[in-house]
Amino acid sequence: MITGILICLALLLFALLGAPIFSLVGAGALYLFWQVDIDSSAVIIEMMRLTSLPALIAIPLFTFSGYVLAESKAPQRLLNIAQSLFGFLPGGIAIVSLLSAAIFTAFTGASGVTIIALGGLLYPMLMKEGYKEKFTLGLITTTGSLGLLFPPSLPIILYGLVAKISIGDLFKAAFIPGVFIIVVLSIYAIIIARKANMPRRKFSFEKIKTSTRDAIWEIPLPIIIIGGIYKGFFTASEASSIMAFYVILVEVFIYKDLNLFKDIPRIAVKSMLLVGAIFIMLGMALGFTNYMIDAQLPDKIFAWLHSFIESKIFFLIILNIFLLAINMIEIFSAIVIVVPIIVPIALQYGVDPIHLGIIFLVNLEIGYMTPPLGLNLFLSSSRFNKKVTTIYRAAGIFWLIQIGILILITYFPKLFFII
């Protein structure tokens, strides 16, 4: 007992000193297996088992493809075509920002990339249009995680792998909630534009023609990837291979934004640093999860919870609060450590696994912008040289809107065809 307390205190101390999370999880797993006289190879076996997961290849290929797009001039071309199509609407530029960022985040899978790559383009555009700085900062901070519910979102793939449910089914269930979030935020942008009496841009077929011609090779990408997965033409793993090949072909050989021998190796290394961190964390967490399952920890937690919380509705309230706090801190760790625990508990409360996945992913989007530690808040603060408290206030209304949507998704899933 004393040894266990000392080990926990030591791990906590190392965490406070900045030790990598995967090392702490791995150390905890090794100690727990040693305590019950199970060979430490149980942890390593879980790392080896990762190689047999068919969908695993989708993570590095989608990540690499997203980084290639981010390093090219694709963000500017995407923005131009969105602006030509929707810029004439009231609040059109804000809607353009939402749509562009959602598509870009879906493909890059990381909010930091979206704020850095598109933020510098969107901020002066929105300010020039006449939007107040508070609204502009709030919108851009929100767009950093918008789009994580659309293919080929990395968190969806990772959630499916860890929860052992169909990634294709998750993609299909997440689509309508993802669209709904964008629509509601777009309506808010229109209301703000109307109140401020902002001038509307003139609709121009010539601009549509020009921007379409400029992005003609990138326009088919979301159609091919998203349409192919939804229609069942190929799996997420196959889609990742197609996307990686396509973006190299387009950005290197057609647009020539990137050099095959100079830029692609650099981007590959940069993107694989993220992938390596995810895989190490995933391997360690799966070993830790095995112990928790063997020790029947989810059942014990459920028994304890059930003594206080019998209602499914109240359980979902507690679950959302917990997920917001966890996802605010570190998303990939949250997925690989927390999901194996909450899935069996939620099942015993009668929560559908796919519905639980969508609740988790929406919490993930909101967690990025939840004070005080949401990643988007600090990225926006750094990118636009503003105090983080200023970003808190700017993002507040957007956070509340998404919380309202989360409540609808949690308690009225049939409205979104989730179950």
C-alpha positions as CSV (number, residue, x, y, z in Angstrom):
1,M,0.0,0.0,0.0
2,I,2.8,2.4,1.0
3,T,4.8,1.4,-2.1
4,G,1.8,2.2,-4.3
5,I,1.3,5.6,-2.7
6,L,5.0,6.4,-3.2
7,I,4.8,5.4,-6.8
8,C,1.8,7.6,-7.4
9,L,3.5,10.5,-5.7
10,A,6.6,10.0,-7.8
11,L,4.6,9.9,-11.1
12,L,2.7,13.0,-10.0
13,L,6.0,14.8,-9.3
14,F,7.5,13.8,-12.7
15,A,4.3,15.1,-14.4
16,L,4.7,18.4,-12.6
17,L,8.3,18.5,-13.8
18,G,7.2,18.1,-17.4
19,A,7.8,14.4,-18.1
20,P,6.1,13.1,-21.3
21,I,2.7,11.7,-20.6
22,F,3.4,8.4,-22.4
23,S,6.4,7.7,-20.1
24,L,4.2,8.2,-17.0
25,V,1.4,6.0,-18.4
26,G,3.9,3.3,-19.4
27,A,5.6,3.4,-16.0
28,G,2.2,3.1,-14.3
29,A,1.2,0.2,-16.5
30,L,4.6,-1.6,-15.8
31,Y,4.1,-1.1,-12.1
32,L,0.5,-2.4,-12.0
33,F,1.4,-5.5,-14.0
34,W,4.4,-6.2,-11.8
35,Q,2.2,-5.8,-8.7
36,V,-0.1,-8.7,-9.8
37,D,2.9,-10.8,-11.0
38,I,2.2,-10.5,-14.7
39,D,5.2,-10.2,-17.0
40,S,6.0,-6.7,-18.2
41,S,5.9,-8.0,-21.8
42,A,2.1,-7.5,-21.5
43,V,2.6,-3.8,-22.2
44,I,5.0,-4.4,-25.1
45,I,2.6,-6.9,-26.7
46,E,-0.1,-4.2,-26.9
47,M,2.4,-2.0,-28.8
48,M,3.1,-4.9,-31.2
49,R,-0.7,-5.5,-31.6
50,L,-1.0,-2.0,-33.1
51,T,0.7,-3.2,-36.2
52,S,-2.1,-5.6,-36.9
53,L,-4.8,-3.0,-36.9
54,P,-5.9,-2.4,-40.5
55,A,-7.0,1.2,-40.0
56,L,-3.7,2.2,-38.3
57,I,-2.0,3.3,-41.6
58,A,-4.7,6.0,-42.0
59,I,-3.2,8.0,-39.2
60,P,0.3,8.7,-40.7
61,L,-1.0,9.1,-44.2
62,F,-3.8,11.5,-43.4
63,T,-1.5,13.5,-41.1
64,F,1.2,13.7,-43.8
65,S,-1.4,14.8,-46.4
66,G,-2.7,17.5,-44.1
67,Y,0.7,18.9,-43.5
68,V,1.4,18.9,-47.2
69,L,-1.7,21.0,-47.8
70,A,-0.8,23.3,-45.0
71,E,2.6,24.0,-46.4
72,S,1.3,24.7,-49.9
73,K,-0.8,27.6,-51.2
74,A,-3.9,25.4,-50.8
75,P,-5.3,27.5,-47.9
76,Q,-5.3,30.7,-50.0
77,R,-7.0,28.9,-53.0
78,L,-9.6,27.3,-50.7
79,L,-10.3,30.7,-49.2
80,N,-10.7,32.4,-52.6
81,I,-13.2,29.8,-53.9
82,A,-15.3,30.0,-50.7
83,Q,-15.3,33.8,-50.9
84,S,-16.5,33.8,-54.5
85,L,-19.3,31.4,-53.7
86,F,-20.6,32.8,-50.3
87,G,-19.1,36.2,-50.0
88,F,-22.2,37.9,-51.4
89,L,-24.4,36.7,-48.4
90,P,-24.9,38.9,-45.4
91,G,-22.1,37.9,-43.1
92,G,-20.6,36.2,-46.1
93,I,-16.9,36.6,-45.2
94,A,-17.5,35.2,-41.7
95,I,-19.3,32.2,-43.3
96,V,-16.4,31.8,-45.7
97,S,-14.1,31.7,-42.7
98,L,-16.1,29.0,-41.1
99,L,-16.4,26.8,-44.2
100,S,-12.8,27.2,-45.2
101,A,-11.5,26.4,-41.7
102,A,-13.8,23.4,-41.3
103,I,-12.6,21.8,-44.5
104,F,-9.0,22.6,-43.7
105,T,-9.2,21.3,-40.1
106,A,-10.8,18.1,-41.3
107,F,-7.9,17.4,-43.6
108,T,-5.1,18.6,-41.3
109,G,-6.6,17.2,-38.1
110,A,-4.9,19.7,-35.9
111,S,-6.4,23.0,-34.7
112,G,-3.0,24.6,-34.4
113,V,-2.3,24.2,-38.1
114,T,-5.6,25.8,-39.0
115,I,-5.1,28.9,-36.8
116,I,-1.6,29.4,-38.0
117,A,-2.2,28.7,-41.7
118,L,-5.6,30.4,-42.1
119,G,-5.6,32.9,-39.2
120,G,-3.2,35.3,-40.8
121,L,-5.4,35.4,-43.9
122,L,-8.8,35.6,-42.1
123,Y,-8.0,38.2,-39.5
124,P,-7.2,41.1,-41.8
125,M,-10.0,40.1,-44.2
126,L,-12.6,40.1,-41.4
127,M,-11.3,43.4,-39.9
128,K,-11.3,45.1,-43.3
129,E,-14.9,44.0,-43.8
130,G,-15.9,45.9,-40.7
131,Y,-16.2,43.2,-38.1
132,K,-15.3,44.2,-34.5
133,E,-12.0,42.7,-33.2
134,K,-13.8,40.8,-30.5
135,F,-16.0,39.0,-33.0
136,T,-13.0,38.4,-35.3
137,L,-10.8,36.9,-32.6
138,G,-13.7,34.7,-31.3
139,L,-14.5,33.4,-34.8
140,I,-10.9,32.5,-35.7
141,T,-10.4,30.9,-32.3
142,T,-13.5,28.8,-32.9
143,T,-12.5,27.8,-36.4
144,G,-9.3,26.2,-35.0
145,S,-11.2,23.0,-34.1
146,L,-14.2,23.3,-36.5
147,G,-14.3,20.4,-38.9
148,L,-13.1,17.6,-36.6
149,L,-16.4,15.9,-37.2
150,F,-15.7,15.5,-40.9
151,P,-13.6,12.9,-42.7
152,P,-10.7,12.3,-42.6
153,S,-10.6,13.7,-39.1
154,L,-7.7,12.1,-37.1
155,P,-9.5,12.1,-33.8
156,I,-12.5,10.2,-35.3
157,I,-10.1,7.5,-36.6
158,L,-8.2,7.3,-33.3
159,Y,-11.5,7.1,-31.3
160,G,-12.7,4.3,-33.6
161,L,-9.5,2.3,-33.1
162,V,-9.5,2.7,-29.3
163,A,-13.2,2.2,-28.8
164,K,-13.2,-0.7,-31.3
165,I,-16.2,0.6,-33.3
166,S,-16.6,1.2,-37.1
167,I,-14.7,4.3,-38.2
168,G,-17.0,4.4,-41.2
169,D,-20.1,4.4,-39.0
170,L,-18.6,7.2,-36.9
171,F,-17.9,9.3,-40.0
172,K,-21.5,8.9,-41.1
173,A,-23.0,9.7,-37.7
174,A,-20.8,12.8,-37.2
175,F,-21.6,14.4,-40.5
176,I,-25.0,16.0,-39.7
177,P,-23.9,17.3,-36.3
178,G,-20.8,18.8,-37.9
179,V,-22.9,20.5,-40.6
180,F,-25.4,21.7,-37.9
181,I,-22.6,23.4,-35.9
182,I,-21.4,25.3,-39.0
183,V,-25.0,26.3,-39.9
184,V,-25.8,27.7,-36.4
185,L,-22.5,29.6,-36.2
186,S,-23.2,31.0,-39.7
187,I,-26.6,32.2,-38.6
188,Y,-25.0,34.0,-35.7
189,A,-22.5,35.6,-38.1
190,I,-25.4,36.8,-40.3
191,I,-27.2,38.3,-37.3
192,I,-24.0,40.2,-36.4
193,A,-23.6,41.4,-39.9
194,R,-27.2,42.6,-40.2
195,K,-27.0,44.5,-36.8
196,A,-23.8,46.2,-38.0
197,N,-25.3,47.1,-41.4
198,M,-22.3,45.6,-43.2
199,P,-22.3,46.1,-47.0
200,R,-22.8,43.0,-49.1
201,R,-20.4,42.0,-51.8
202,K,-21.6,41.8,-55.3
203,F,-22.1,38.3,-56.7
204,S,-19.7,37.6,-59.6
205,F,-19.7,34.7,-61.9
206,E,-16.3,35.8,-63.1
207,K,-14.8,35.5,-59.6
208,I,-16.3,32.0,-59.3
209,K,-14.8,31.1,-62.6
210,T,-11.4,32.4,-61.8
211,S,-11.2,30.9,-58.3
212,T,-12.6,27.6,-59.5
213,R,-10.0,27.5,-62.3
214,D,-7.2,28.2,-59.8
215,A,-8.3,25.5,-57.4
216,I,-9.6,23.0,-60.0
217,W,-7.2,20.2,-58.9
218,E,-8.0,20.7,-55.2
219,I,-11.8,20.9,-55.5
220,P,-12.2,17.1,-56.1
221,L,-10.2,16.2,-53.0
222,P,-13.0,16.5,-50.4
223,I,-15.5,15.0,-52.9
224,I,-13.3,12.0,-53.5
225,I,-12.3,11.3,-49.9
226,I,-15.6,12.1,-48.1
227,G,-17.9,10.8,-50.9
228,G,-15.8,7.6,-51.2
229,I,-16.0,6.8,-47.5
230,Y,-19.7,7.6,-47.2
231,K,-20.6,5.6,-50.3
232,G,-18.5,2.7,-49.3
233,F,-16.2,2.7,-52.3
234,F,-13.1,2.4,-50.0
235,T,-12.2,2.3,-46.4
236,A,-10.6,5.0,-44.3
237,S,-7.2,3.3,-44.8
238,E,-7.6,3.2,-48.5
239,A,-8.8,6.8,-48.6
240,S,-5.6,7.9,-46.7
241,S,-3.5,6.3,-49.4
242,I,-5.4,7.9,-52.2
243,M,-5.2,11.3,-50.5
244,A,-1.5,11.1,-49.9
245,F,-0.8,10.2,-53.5
246,Y,-3.2,12.9,-54.8
247,V,-1.9,15.8,-52.7
248,I,1.7,15.0,-53.7
249,L,0.7,14.8,-57.4
250,V,-1.3,18.1,-57.2
251,E,0.9,20.3,-54.9
252,V,4.3,19.1,-56.3
253,F,3.8,18.3,-59.9
254,I,0.8,20.3,-61.0
255,Y,0.8,23.5,-58.9
256,K,4.5,23.2,-58.1
257,D,4.0,24.9,-54.7
258,L,6.4,22.3,-53.1
259,N,9.7,20.7,-54.2
260,L,9.7,16.9,-54.2
261,F,13.3,16.6,-52.9
262,K,13.5,19.6,-50.7
263,D,10.1,20.2,-49.2
264,I,8.4,16.7,-49.0
265,P,11.1,15.0,-46.9
266,R,11.0,18.0,-44.5
267,I,7.2,17.8,-44.3
268,A,7.3,14.0,-43.8
269,V,9.7,14.4,-40.8
270,K,7.6,17.2,-39.3
271,S,4.3,15.3,-39.7
272,M,5.7,12.0,-38.4
273,L,6.9,13.6,-35.2
274,L,3.2,14.1,-34.3
275,V,2.3,10.6,-35.5
276,G,5.2,9.0,-33.5
277,A,4.0,10.8,-30.4
278,I,0.4,9.5,-31.0
279,F,1.6,5.9,-31.6
280,I,3.8,5.8,-28.5
281,M,1.0,7.2,-26.4
282,L,-1.4,4.7,-28.0
283,G,0.8,1.7,-27.3
284,M,1.4,2.6,-23.7
285,A,-2.2,3.5,-23.1
286,L,-3.4,0.1,-24.5
287,G,-1.2,-1.7,-22.1
288,F,-2.6,0.4,-19.3
289,T,-6.1,-0.3,-20.5
290,N,-5.5,-4.0,-20.5
291,Y,-4.7,-3.9,-16.8
292,M,-7.9,-1.8,-16.1
293,I,-10.0,-4.3,-18.0
294,D,-8.4,-7.3,-16.2
295,A,-8.9,-5.6,-12.9
296,Q,-12.6,-4.9,-13.9
297,L,-12.0,-1.2,-13.2
298,P,-14.9,0.1,-15.5
299,D,-17.3,-2.2,-13.6
300,K,-16.1,-1.0,-10.3
301,I,-16.4,2.6,-11.4
302,F,-19.9,1.9,-12.7
303,A,-20.9,0.3,-9.4
304,W,-19.6,3.3,-7.5
305,L,-21.3,5.8,-9.8
306,H,-24.6,3.9,-9.9
307,S,-24.8,4.2,-6.1
308,F,-25.1,8.0,-6.6
309,I,-26.3,8.3,-10.2
310,E,-29.1,6.1,-11.4
311,S,-30.5,8.3,-14.2
312,K,-29.0,8.1,-17.7
313,I,-29.8,11.9,-18.1
314,F,-27.8,12.9,-15.0
315,F,-25.0,10.5,-16.0
316,L,-24.7,12.3,-19.4
317,I,-24.5,15.7,-17.6
318,I,-21.6,14.5,-15.4
319,L,-20.0,12.8,-18.5
320,N,-20.1,16.1,-20.5
321,I,-18.5,18.1,-17.7
322,F,-15.8,15.5,-17.3
323,L,-15.1,15.3,-21.0
324,L,-14.8,19.1,-21.4
325,A,-12.3,19.2,-18.6
326,I,-10.2,16.3,-20.0
327,N,-10.4,17.4,-23.7
328,M,-9.3,20.9,-22.6
329,I,-6.0,19.6,-21.4
330,E,-4.7,17.0,-24.0
331,I,-6.9,15.5,-26.7
332,F,-4.9,12.5,-27.9
333,S,-4.1,11.3,-24.4
334,A,-7.8,11.8,-23.5
335,I,-8.9,9.5,-26.3
336,V,-6.5,6.7,-25.7
337,I,-6.7,6.7,-21.9
338,V,-10.3,7.8,-21.1
339,V,-12.3,6.2,-23.9
340,P,-11.6,2.5,-22.9
341,I,-12.9,3.4,-19.4
342,I,-16.0,5.4,-20.3
343,V,-17.3,3.2,-23.1
344,P,-18.2,0.2,-20.9
345,I,-19.6,2.5,-18.2
346,A,-21.7,4.4,-20.7
347,L,-23.0,1.1,-22.2
348,Q,-24.3,0.0,-18.8
349,Y,-26.2,3.3,-18.6
350,G,-27.8,2.4,-22.0
351,V,-25.8,5.0,-24.1
352,D,-25.3,3.9,-27.7
353,P,-21.5,3.5,-28.6
354,I,-21.8,5.7,-31.8
355,H,-23.8,8.3,-29.9
356,L,-21.1,8.3,-27.1
357,G,-18.5,8.8,-29.8
358,I,-20.2,11.9,-31.2
359,I,-20.7,13.3,-27.7
360,F,-17.0,12.8,-27.1
361,L,-16.0,14.4,-30.4
362,V,-18.2,17.5,-30.0
363,N,-16.7,17.9,-26.5
364,L,-13.3,17.6,-28.2
365,E,-14.2,20.6,-30.5
366,I,-15.4,22.6,-27.6
367,G,-12.6,21.6,-25.3
368,Y,-10.1,23.2,-27.6
369,M,-11.6,26.6,-26.7
370,T,-12.6,26.0,-23.1
371,P,-10.9,28.3,-20.5
372,P,-8.5,28.2,-18.9
373,L,-6.4,25.7,-20.8
374,G,-8.0,25.2,-24.2
375,L,-5.3,25.0,-26.8
376,N,-7.0,27.3,-29.3
377,L,-7.1,30.1,-26.7
378,F,-3.3,30.1,-26.4
379,L,-2.7,29.7,-30.1
380,S,-4.9,32.7,-30.9
381,S,-3.2,34.7,-28.1
382,S,0.2,33.9,-29.5
383,R,-0.8,34.3,-33.2
384,F,-2.4,37.7,-32.8
385,N,-0.3,39.0,-29.9
386,K,-3.3,39.4,-27.6
387,K,-3.7,38.7,-23.9
388,V,-5.2,35.3,-23.3
389,T,-7.9,36.9,-21.2
390,T,-8.9,39.0,-24.2
391,I,-9.3,35.7,-26.2
392,Y,-11.4,34.2,-23.3
393,R,-13.9,37.0,-23.7
394,A,-13.9,37.0,-27.5
395,A,-14.6,33.3,-27.7
396,G,-17.2,33.2,-24.9
397,I,-20.3,33.6,-27.1
398,F,-19.1,31.0,-29.6
399,W,-18.4,28.6,-26.7
400,L,-21.9,29.1,-25.3
401,I,-23.4,28.4,-28.8
402,Q,-21.5,25.2,-29.1
403,I,-22.5,24.1,-25.6
404,G,-26.1,24.6,-26.6
405,I,-25.6,22.4,-29.6
406,L,-23.8,19.8,-27.4
407,I,-26.9,19.6,-25.2
408,L,-29.1,19.0,-28.2
409,I,-26.8,16.3,-29.5
410,T,-26.6,14.7,-26.1
411,Y,-30.3,14.5,-25.3
412,F,-31.9,14.5,-28.8
413,P,-29.6,12.4,-30.9
414,K,-32.4,11.3,-33.2
415,L,-32.6,14.9,-34.5
416,F,-29.2,14.3,-36.0
417,F,-29.8,10.7,-37.2
418,I,-27.1,9.6,-34.8
419,I,-29.0,6.5,-33.6
